Amino acid sequence: MKYLFQWAAFGSALLTAAIFVILYLLSLPLLSQGTLWTVLWQPWDPQHGSFGIYPMVVTSLSSAFVAVAISTPLCFGCALFITQYGPRNIRRWMLNLVRLMGSIPTVVYGFTALFLLVPRMREALGGSGLNIATASLILALLIAPTLILFFVDSITQSSQRDCHTVTALGGTRAQVIRHAVLPQAWPGLVNGILLGLGRAMGDTLISLMLAGNSVQTPDALTDSARTLTAHIALVIAADVASLEFRSLFACAIVLYLFSALLVIGVRWINHSQPLSQRRML
Amino acid sequence: MNPREKIRLSNLNFFYGKKPILRDICLTVYPGEITAICGPSGSGKSTLLTVFNALWKDDEHARVHGTACLSLDGQHCNLLHPEITLETLRRRVGMVFQTPNPLPMSIQANVAFPLKLAGEKMSPQVAGQVENVLRRVHLWEEVKDRLHHDARQLSGGQQQRLCMARSLILEPDVLLLDEPTSSLDPEASQHIEALMVELKPLCTQILISHDPLQVQRIADRHHFLHQGRLVTQPH
């Protein structure tokens, strides 16, 4: 049994490495004309033989970071309400609602936003209403359940003993959160943010439906642009022998490396010294 | 309430949900004394202690009926009043828990922490207060060269004295001690007992204890709780 599990674990690790190798081999025809670095920095202009993915990388990063920036404070407030401030029955009800939100398919978010949010963004910002800001708002909503559940978990796992101590010493609820909850919960909070970032970066449908899909490097959040995932979905119909098609594997490598970086970040945080131990006066 | 009394509980009933934990408690605590509350596990001793600093109010399942009065600066404070300022009350009624509970910060930061909660910043004056209170609990000589070290590196007995110092820095009127020596070795327990006797002129103490000998040694009065009822009166 032990060997079965060992082989299962080894097989999973091997599969992950194999995916990277396959992506690299399949993108070789494109990468042989330069390096991954060149592909990263070039614009996308297949008519003139330029298959760079720079505009898509910029769009993916900007929409994901904006989504996380919008979602994090709101989700943190929501998690504090669920764990600290809200009446017990409302807490349970809210937590169930958040879990339900997490199970809604992304296409439902996208489709609803097309009818409810896009016209309002068009009125407010001009243009078609399909831009990075619109996509980021819905991505923020999409990643909210992940963030809230992570935040709630890390806050509830923080030591009740420290919370009681601060309360008994005359601490207000806010002081309990600041001095007893946050110093212990921060790695979980950062993990949640990183995973939320990964989810926002990896989502395809919302950016495909709401970001506008223009192949241009965006100058502002009101610009229509295309993310890496939307680009893969749009170009997948190209001739499989073409360099255009091969560029998709370069996109996949970028997404793969980004995800790997996030996982390494999460691992590093989990193994790092807790902030509480760095608070010596 | 008699002016000689520090705390008076009358017909106090404590419910957790629908379950009665304390029934018809009538208890008087006198200033400058050590009042011990004994009883078997689950008799409601620690629950009773939470009435004195209103810690029960943080649990939404807990309900208390009856009268609980505390004399503070000559004024009578109703501990069960819904509008009572909990933070102010808890700064006047300190608490030391069963297990030493230093916060994950330095020795100095731990002792100064209640002052920080009250809005004071670290200053030479606060450092002086920290030194005074550490001297009072006879811990200064042991820690003066490592004030910036993690408080959790101290021994159990030292940690408990540190927790007492932390409670004393606010000069509380009442100190609640929830079995403060139960997790300590005999020598460390002796230190804590001696300290409690020394503190009698400074504050009123309410001690929860399982140890009848300890109660005999240091308590001025004792009460016995059984199944949520106070079954013996002070001698």
Interface residues (C-beta under 8 A of the other chain):
Chain A: P87 R88 R161 D162 H164 T165 V166 T167 A168 L169 G170 G171 T172 Q175 H179 A180 P183 P274 S276 Q277 R279 M280 L281
Chain B: N53 L55 D58 E60 L86 E87 T88 L89 R90 R91 G94 M95 F97 T99 N101 L103 P104 M105 S106 Q108 A109 A112 F113 P114 L117 A118 M122 H148 H149 D150 R166 S167 L170
